[in-house]
Amino acid sequence: MAWDSSRPVPWDRLMREWVIYALIMAAVFLVFFRDGNVIGALAGVLVSGPLYLALGAVLAKFGYRRKTLHELRAGRADDSTPDDDERPPAGAPRKRPAPTRRTGGGTNRPGTKKRRR
């Protein structure tokens, strides 16, 4: 898609996502780098905020929009149910599954070698 300056930037969502990321990473750094340079790691997390917001704004202007958790859950629920065209009629026998080694489609015995005489 092309750049469109009239496209809205979801600032609230971008800020919320970055704050959650920053809190998690700060906790991780505090746990793993107790003896080291925690201040430098936390400064790196703080510097990542404007970078994340700027990149998110540019991508939003190009038309990129990630799905929300609600949209992902709704899509998964819709995908799990087969369409009416794919669903067999009620009372119809089920198709047999494709044969596999575990369902008896292959041999269960190891191959036998021919004897030399």
Salt bridges, closest charged atoms under 4 A:
GLU17 OE2 - ARG13 NE 3.00
GLU17 OE2 - ARG66 NH2 2.59
GLU71 OE2 - ARG65 NH2 3.16
ASP84 OD1 - ARG87 NH1 3.45
